[in-house]
Amino acid sequence: MPLDQDLVHPFVRIHIVNMETGKYLAKTNSERPGVANKESISLIDSDGNVTGENVDFLMPMSTKFFDMRITGMNNCSWNEEFIVNEMAAYIC
């Protein structure tokens, strides 16, 4: 099967979600980074003003892009590690 030219660099995005609420899992300490050194979000209000805030939840993580042209096949694999700065028992 030939490669789809619109999809030659796929990636995977990982979200850690509270299964009871359906919202992102809150960090146990909002001041401590959860998945990256600098975690903030930009908010835009109805007037178009942009403000930055620290996040109190575990932000989504992404793998690196996979170049399907290297293998010439329509299957991908990632061998990456992600570090989440929370106790494993809290996430599970």
CORPE-V498006 format. One record per pair of residues at least 6 apart in sequence whose ideal C-beta (glycine too) atoms are under 8 Angstrom apart, sorted by the first residue. I is the first residue (numbers start at 0). J is the second residue. If there is no record, write none. Layout:
[[I,J] [I,J]]
//
This chain:
[[0,73] [2,67] [2,68] [2,71] [2,73] [3,73] [6,67] [7,66] [7,67] [7,68] [8,64] [8,65] [8,66] [8,67] [9,64] [9,65] [9,67] [9,75] [10,61] [10,62] [10,63] [10,64] [10,65] [11,61] [11,62] [11,77] [12,59] [12,60] [12,61] [12,62] [13,59] [13,60] [13,61] [13,62] [13,81] [14,23] [14,59] [15,23] [15,24] [15,57] [15,83] [15,90] [16,22] [16,23] [16,24] [17,23] [17,24] [17,25] [22,56] [23,56] [23,57] [23,58] [23,59] [24,56] [24,57] [24,90] [25,55] [25,56] [25,57] [26,33] [26,54] [26,55] [26,56] [26,57] [26,85] [27,85] [27,86] [27,89] [29,53] [29,54] [29,55] [30,53] [31,84] [32,38] [32,84] [33,54] [33,56] [33,57] [33,58] [33,83] [33,84] [33,85] [34,57] [34,58] [34,60] [34,81] [34,82] [34,83] [34,84] [35,58] [38,53] [38,54] [38,58] [39,51] [39,52] [39,53] [39,54] [40,51] [40,52] [40,54] [41,49] [41,50] [41,51] [42,49] [42,50] [42,51] [42,52] [43,49] [44,50] [57,83] [57,85] [60,81] [62,77] [62,79] [63,77] [63,79] [65,75] [65,76] [65,77] [67,73] [67,75] [83,90]]
//
